[in-house]
Amino acid sequence: MFALLLAAATAAITDADLTFLSGDWRQCTSDGFVEERWLGPREGLAVGANLTLRKGKAMFEHLRIQREADGWTYWASPAGKPPVPFKLVEGDANHAVFANPEHGFPARITYMRDGNELLAKIDGTISGKPREESWRFTAGTAADCGKR
């Protein structure tokens, strides 16, 4: 019985629908913005990019979510560093949780669609202390923030 439940849960994660991520997302802040764009998923691949401007400093991240034999893998490559894999551990039509417990920070990446908003959160530990960062994106680009 447990094996059947585990197989059903694994199938659901392997076949998770990640279309809720698609589009242009932005969070405007008093000192800048965070902008994230997702293309796909198409044929087992979604590609994303993040551009953050905070206090006059620009940062970027290349993102990829790829379906593999054992399920979806989120590949994060901040500032052009080698990509780090995070396996999909939970997901449905409106949310996805990716984890890599050996990574430290972040160890988990969570996305959740809430109507016209996309909530994103990363959490893990730094020097043995828990840390969490979160964003509440709305549809649109940084141009909608009035900042360029």
Phi and psi restraints in degrees (value plus and minus 20) as a CYANA .aco file:
   2 PHE   PHI     -80.0   -40.0
   2 PHE   PSI     -60.3   -20.3
   3 ALA   PHI     -82.2   -42.2
   3 ALA   PSI     -58.1   -18.1
   4 LEU   PHI     -87.1   -47.1
   4 LEU   PSI     -61.3   -21.3
   5 LEU   PHI     -84.6   -44.6
   5 LEU   PSI     -62.9   -22.9
   6 LEU   PHI     -83.0   -43.0
   6 LEU   PSI     -62.3   -22.3
   7 ALA   PHI     -83.1   -43.1
   7 ALA   PSI     -62.0   -22.0
   8 ALA   PHI     -84.9   -44.9
   8 ALA   PSI     -62.4   -22.4
   9 ALA   PHI     -84.6   -44.6
   9 ALA   PSI     -61.9   -21.9
  10 THR   PHI     -84.5   -44.5
  10 THR   PSI     -61.4   -21.4
  11 ALA   PHI     -81.7   -41.7
  11 ALA   PSI     -61.5   -21.5
  12 ALA   PHI     -83.1   -43.1
  12 ALA   PSI     -59.6   -19.6
  13 ILE   PHI     -90.9   -50.9
  13 ILE   PSI     -61.9   -21.9
  14 THR   PHI     -82.2   -42.2
  14 THR   PSI     -57.1   -17.1
  15 ASP   PHI    -118.7   -78.7
  15 ASP   PSI      -3.7    36.3
  16 ALA   PHI     -75.2   -35.2
  16 ALA   PSI     120.0   160.0
  17 ASP   PHI    -112.0   -72.0
  17 ASP   PSI      93.2   133.2
  18 LEU   PHI    -122.6   -82.6
  18 LEU   PSI      -4.9    35.1
  19 THR   PHI     -84.1   -44.1
  19 THR   PSI     -39.5     0.5
  20 PHE   PHI     -82.4   -42.4
  20 PHE   PSI     -39.7     0.3
  21 LEU   PHI     -97.7   -57.7
  21 LEU   PSI     -46.4    -6.4
  22 SER   PHI     -74.1   -34.1
  22 SER   PSI     117.0   157.0
  23 GLY   PHI     103.8   143.8
  23 GLY   PSI    -193.6  -153.6
  24 ASP   PHI    -121.6   -81.6
  24 ASP   PSI     109.9   149.9
  25 TRP   PHI    -149.3  -109.3
  25 TRP   PSI     123.9   163.9
  26 ARG   PHI    -166.5  -126.5
  26 ARG   PSI     130.9   170.9
  27 GLN   PHI    -149.3  -109.3
  27 GLN   PSI     100.2   140.2
  28 CYS   PHI    -112.6   -72.6
  28 CYS   PSI     115.6   155.6
  29 THR   PHI    -148.7  -108.7
  29 THR   PSI     149.9   189.9
  30 SER   PHI     -88.0   -48.0
  30 SER   PSI     -43.9    -3.9
  31 ASP   PHI    -133.7   -93.7
  31 ASP   PSI      -4.0    36.0
  32 GLY   PHI     137.5   177.5
  32 GLY   PSI    -163.7  -123.7
  33 PHE   PHI    -180.7  -140.7
  33 PHE   PSI     143.2   183.2
  34 VAL   PHI    -146.7  -106.7
  34 VAL   PSI     108.9   148.9
  35 GLU   PHI    -147.8  -107.8
  35 GLU   PSI     111.3   151.3
  36 GLU   PHI    -153.6  -113.6
  36 GLU   PSI     114.4   154.4
  37 ARG   PHI    -146.3  -106.3
  37 ARG   PSI     110.4   150.4
  38 TRP   PHI    -140.9  -100.9
  38 TRP   PSI     109.4   149.4
  39 LEU   PHI    -128.8   -88.8
  39 LEU   PSI     118.3   158.3
  40 GLY   PHI      70.6   110.6
  40 GLY   PSI    -183.3  -143.3
  41 PRO   PHI     -97.8   -57.8
  41 PRO   PSI     124.7   164.7
  42 ARG   PHI    -156.3  -116.3
  42 ARG   PSI     109.6   149.6
  43 GLU   PHI      28.9    68.9
  43 GLU   PSI      22.0    62.0
  44 GLY   PHI      61.0   101.0
  44 GLY   PSI       0.6    40.6
  45 LEU   PHI    -163.5  -123.5
  45 LEU   PSI     111.5   151.5
  46 ALA   PHI    -144.8  -104.8
  46 ALA   PSI     119.6   159.6
  47 VAL   PHI    -143.4  -103.4
  47 VAL   PSI     114.4   154.4
  48 GLY   PHI    -154.4  -114.4
  48 GLY   PSI     142.5   182.5
  49 ALA   PHI    -162.3  -122.3
  49 ALA   PSI     124.3   164.3
  50 ASN   PHI    -144.9  -104.9
  50 ASN   PSI     113.0   153.0
  51 LEU   PHI    -146.8  -106.8
  51 LEU   PSI     103.9   143.9
  52 THR   PHI    -142.3  -102.3
  52 THR   PSI     111.8   151.8
  53 LEU   PHI    -139.4   -99.4
  53 LEU   PSI      96.4   136.4
  54 ARG   PHI    -154.5  -114.5
  54 ARG   PSI     100.5   140.5
  55 LYS   PHI      32.6    72.6
  55 LYS   PSI      23.2    63.2
  56 GLY   PHI      59.2    99.2
  56 GLY   PSI     -17.8    22.2
  57 LYS   PHI    -130.6   -90.6
  57 LYS   PSI     107.6   147.6
  58 ALA   PHI    -116.0   -76.0
  58 ALA   PSI     117.9   157.9
  59 MET   PHI    -152.5  -112.5
  59 MET   PSI     133.4   173.4
  60 PHE   PHI    -159.7  -119.7
  60 PHE   PSI     141.9   181.9
  61 GLU   PHI    -170.4  -130.4
  61 GLU   PSI     112.9   152.9
  62 HIS   PHI    -112.5   -72.5
  62 HIS   PSI     115.8   155.8
  63 LEU   PHI    -149.6  -109.6
  63 LEU   PSI     126.4   166.4
  64 ARG   PHI    -169.7  -129.7
  64 ARG   PSI     116.0   156.0
  65 ILE   PHI    -141.2  -101.2
  65 ILE   PSI     101.1   141.1
  66 GLN   PHI    -147.6  -107.6
  66 GLN   PSI     115.4   155.4
  67 ARG   PHI    -100.3   -60.3
  67 ARG   PSI     108.3   148.3
  68 GLU   PHI    -141.1  -101.1
  68 GLU   PSI     158.1   198.1
  69 ALA   PHI     -76.0   -36.0
  69 ALA   PSI     -54.4   -14.4
  70 ASP   PHI    -121.1   -81.1
  70 ASP   PSI      -7.6    32.4
  71 GLY   PHI     105.6   145.6
  71 GLY   PSI    -189.8  -149.8
  72 TRP   PHI    -100.5   -60.5
  72 TRP   PSI     121.5   161.5
  73 THR   PHI    -146.8  -106.8
  73 THR   PSI     110.0   150.0
  74 TYR   PHI    -114.9   -74.9
  74 TYR   PSI     103.1   143.1
  75 TRP   PHI    -129.7   -89.7
  75 TRP   PSI      98.0   138.0
  76 ALA   PHI    -129.7   -89.7
  76 ALA   PSI     112.9   152.9
  77 SER   PHI    -153.5  -113.5
  77 SER   PSI      59.9    99.9
  78 PRO   PHI     -92.2   -52.2
  78 PRO   PSI     116.3   156.3
  79 ALA   PHI      33.8    73.8
  79 ALA   PSI      12.8    52.8
  80 GLY   PHI      57.0    97.0
  80 GLY   PSI     -11.4    28.6
  81 LYS   PHI     -91.0   -51.0
  81 LYS   PSI     142.5   182.5
  82 PRO   PHI     -76.5   -36.5
  82 PRO   PSI     121.2   161.2
  83 PRO   PHI     -86.2   -46.2
  83 PRO   PSI     124.2   164.2
  84 VAL   PHI    -133.5   -93.5
  84 VAL   PSI     111.0   151.0
  85 PRO   PHI    -107.1   -67.1
  85 PRO   PSI     124.2   164.2
  86 PHE   PHI    -154.1  -114.1
  86 PHE   PSI     102.5   142.5
  87 LYS   PHI    -104.2   -64.2
  87 LYS   PSI     122.1   162.1
  88 LEU   PHI     -88.3   -48.3
  88 LEU   PSI     101.5   141.5
  89 VAL   PHI    -133.4   -93.4
  89 VAL   PSI     -32.8     7.2
  90 GLU   PHI    -179.7  -139.7
  90 GLU   PSI     118.9   158.9
  91 GLY   PHI    -196.3  -156.3
  91 GLY   PSI     135.4   175.4
  92 ASP   PHI    -173.3  -133.3
  92 ASP   PSI    -179.7  -139.7
  93 ALA   PHI     -89.1   -49.1
  93 ALA   PSI     -34.0     6.0
  94 ASN   PHI    -147.9  -107.9
  94 ASN   PSI     -18.8    21.2
  95 HIS   PHI    -176.8  -136.8
  95 HIS   PSI     137.2   177.2
  96 ALA   PHI    -168.8  -128.8
  96 ALA   PSI     118.6   158.6
  97 VAL   PHI    -144.0  -104.0
  97 VAL   PSI     105.0   145.0
  98 PHE   PHI    -134.6   -94.6
  98 PHE   PSI     121.2   161.2
  99 ALA   PHI    -158.6  -118.6
  99 ALA   PSI     127.4   167.4
 100 ASN   PHI    -165.1  -125.1
 100 ASN   PSI      65.6   105.6
 101 PRO   PHI     -79.9   -39.9
 101 PRO   PSI     -40.8    -0.8
 102 GLU   PHI    -104.9   -64.9
 102 GLU   PSI     -26.0    14.0
 103 HIS   PHI    -101.7   -61.7
 103 HIS   PSI     -44.2    -4.2
 104 GLY   PHI      68.8   108.8
 104 GLY   PSI    -108.3   -68.3
 105 PHE   PHI    -156.6  -116.6
 105 PHE   PSI     103.5   143.5
 106 PRO   PHI     -98.0   -58.0
 106 PRO   PSI     133.5   173.5
 107 ALA   PHI    -121.7   -81.7
 107 ALA   PSI     -42.2    -2.2
 108 ARG   PHI    -156.9  -116.9
 108 ARG   PSI     122.9   162.9
 109 ILE   PHI    -146.6  -106.6
 109 ILE   PSI     104.0   144.0
 110 THR   PHI    -143.5  -103.5
 110 THR   PSI     114.2   154.2
 111 TYR   PHI    -144.0  -104.0
 111 TYR   PSI     119.2   159.2
 112 MET   PHI    -164.2  -124.2
 112 MET   PSI     108.4   148.4
 113 ARG   PHI    -107.7   -67.7
 113 ARG   PSI     109.7   149.7
 114 ASP   PHI    -150.7  -110.7
 114 ASP   PSI      68.5   108.5
 115 GLY   PHI      43.6    83.6
 115 GLY   PSI    -140.0  -100.0
 116 ASN   PHI    -108.9   -68.9
 116 ASN   PSI      -9.6    30.4
 117 GLU   PHI    -138.0   -98.0
 117 GLU   PSI     131.7   171.7
 118 LEU   PHI    -140.5  -100.5
 118 LEU   PSI      98.0   138.0
 119 LEU   PHI    -115.7   -75.7
 119 LEU   PSI     113.1   153.1
 120 ALA   PHI    -148.2  -108.2
 120 ALA   PSI     121.2   161.2
 121 LYS   PHI    -165.9  -125.9
 121 LYS   PSI     120.3   160.3
 122 ILE   PHI    -142.4  -102.4
 122 ILE   PSI     123.0   163.0
 123 ASP   PHI    -168.9  -128.9
 123 ASP   PSI     141.7   181.7
 124 GLY   PHI     146.8   186.8
 124 GLY   PSI    -171.8  -131.8
 125 THR   PHI    -151.9  -111.9
 125 THR   PSI     126.2   166.2
 126 ILE   PHI    -148.4  -108.4
 126 ILE   PSI     103.3   143.3
 127 SER   PHI      32.0    72.0
 127 SER   PSI      19.4    59.4
 128 GLY   PHI      58.9    98.9
 128 GLY   PSI     -19.2    20.8
 129 LYS   PHI    -127.9   -87.9
 129 LYS   PSI     115.6   155.6
 130 PRO   PHI     -83.1   -43.1
 130 PRO   PSI     122.6   162.6
 131 ARG   PHI    -163.0  -123.0
 131 ARG   PSI     125.6   165.6
 132 GLU   PHI    -165.6  -125.6
 132 GLU   PSI     120.6   160.6
 133 GLU   PHI    -151.8  -111.8
 133 GLU   PSI     124.2   164.2
 134 SER   PHI    -162.6  -122.6
 134 SER   PSI     136.7   176.7
 135 TRP   PHI    -156.3  -116.3
 135 TRP   PSI     124.9   164.9
 136 ARG   PHI    -139.1   -99.1
 136 ARG   PSI      81.0   121.0
 137 PHE   PHI    -109.9   -69.9
 137 PHE   PSI     128.1   168.1
 138 THR   PHI    -138.0   -98.0
 138 THR   PSI     140.6   180.6
 139 ALA   PHI     -83.9   -43.9
 139 ALA   PSI     116.2   156.2
 140 GLY   PHI     115.9   155.9
 140 GLY   PSI    -197.1  -157.1
 141 THR   PHI    -138.4   -98.4
 141 THR   PSI     153.5   193.5
 142 ALA   PHI     -82.3   -42.3
 142 ALA   PSI     -44.8    -4.8
 143 ALA   PHI     -79.3   -39.3
 143 ALA   PSI     -49.3    -9.3
 144 ASP   PHI     -89.2   -49.2
 144 ASP   PSI     -34.3     5.7
 145 CYS   PHI    -104.3   -64.3
 145 CYS   PSI     -32.8     7.2
 146 GLY   PHI      63.3   103.3
 146 GLY   PSI      -8.1    31.9
 147 LYS   PHI    -139.6   -99.6
 147 LYS   PSI     124.3   164.3
